[in-house]
Amino acid sequence: MIYQIPYGKGLLHFELEVPVAELAVKSLAQVLDEREEVRKAVRSPIGSERLADLAAGKKNAVIVINDITRPTPTKLLVEEITKELNEGGIPDTSITLLVATGNHRPNTNEELQEMVGYENFQRFLIVNHNASDPSQLVYLGQTRRGLDIEVNRLVVEADLTIITGIITPHQTAGFSGGRKSIVPGVAGVTSLLQHHSFPIRSEEPVMGITENNRFHEEAVEAARTVGVDFIVNVVKNHRGEIVAAVAGDLEEAHEAGVTICRQAWELEVPHLYDITIVSPGGYPKDFDMHQSQKALASAEIITKPGGSIILVAECPDGIGSFGKLLIESRDPQEVIDRFKQSGFDNHNHSSKAYMYARALLKHNVYFISHHLDPSQLKTMFFYPSKSIEQAFQSAKMKCSAPPTVAVLPYAVDCLLKVRQ
């Protein structure tokens, strides 16, 4: 039978002659008018005054936007937010768009135009956050449990701070969106090093879990300390269509979006599988190897220990700095040991190496990418393959009985639960 799976901006087709479980989430319907959905959310906020009223009497505003690696409808969000700011008396010349790069590279002018549209690119001042630039940062003290709060000074000094984003399941924070726009989005290296290391981060994937999740709780406290005035977040379905928009208070609006996100992405599977074929969901979720790891975290949950995962990700932007740690290590266990001892490394993004090593230690991981060097993938403990069929035949040989097989085409955003 012929199957298909997202790959970059298209699809890869493959044929398998064995029974395959195609794992699909509920398909929540797209809203009739995405712009109107965002407009309604902004004008009828949850737990907050209307944005135009908040803007009254304020001299300036900063809007934190996601970077190119997130499938956020930034152009739409910016346009509806700035209408409210203008109505409240803040002119375009007093509005700054701050790109929440976290520890990612700065976005190029071409990428910025893709994100916000050419007219908005010309209309507003846009700043790439740089976590390593002291001139951009300000220190606000510590959270109750000791996380240093070092963030971009623009969000602190602005009269009005608005954050935008998309709410999806997240392997460390439970869910993306909301508070994550501040930490890690516009955090400095000092905060990033602590927030992405033990004991704050969890050892295993925790998609959908925020209760007793310190990674989440520290980010909320940091965002409250900064003084986020308003959020606008969206929830999308697996086709990338907006199914809901929420706006208002940092926590109340985000929690309302989380409730909808659960409806969109919860998926119960009957058992663990011998072989799991996964995709992050195509561009931009498979933009590079860094982003593509998130699909592997979902696969870990539903694949038998010692089983095989076939990761299908285009990765046109390459491996990323974390790859050096895998290449230089003797085996995945060494990567894990080094991370536990040294914590997050800003230059090599060691937490990402740790998460890959975690999967590599438990599973055989095959990698399908026409952009990555097979010899490099081998030194990183992957099995590079030219096709899904080739990878499957190799994985099948490792099974003592006919394998159970699953295909998970939108793995990044799934909230997976194994029934037995």
Secondary structure, DSSP 8 states (H G I E B T S, - for coil): -EEEEEETTEEEEEE-SS--EE---------S-HHHHHHHHHHS-BSS--HHHHHTT---EEEEEE-TTS---HHHHHHHHHHHHHHTT--GGGEEEEEE-TTS----HHHHHHHH-HHHHHHSEEEE--TT-GGGEEEEEE-TT--EEEEEHHHHHSSEEEEEEE--EETTTEE-SGGGGTTTTTB-HHHHHHHTSTTTS-SS--TT--TT-HHHHHHHHHHHHHT--EEEEEEE-TTS-EEEEEEESTTHHHHHHHHHHHHHHEEEESS-EEEEEE---STTTTSSHHHHHHHHHHHHHHEEEEEEEEEE---TT---TTHHHHHTSSSHHHHHHHHHHH---TTTTHHHHHHHHHHHHHSEEEEE-SSS-HHHHHHTT-EE-SSHHHHHHHHHHT-SSS--EEEETTGGG-EEEE--
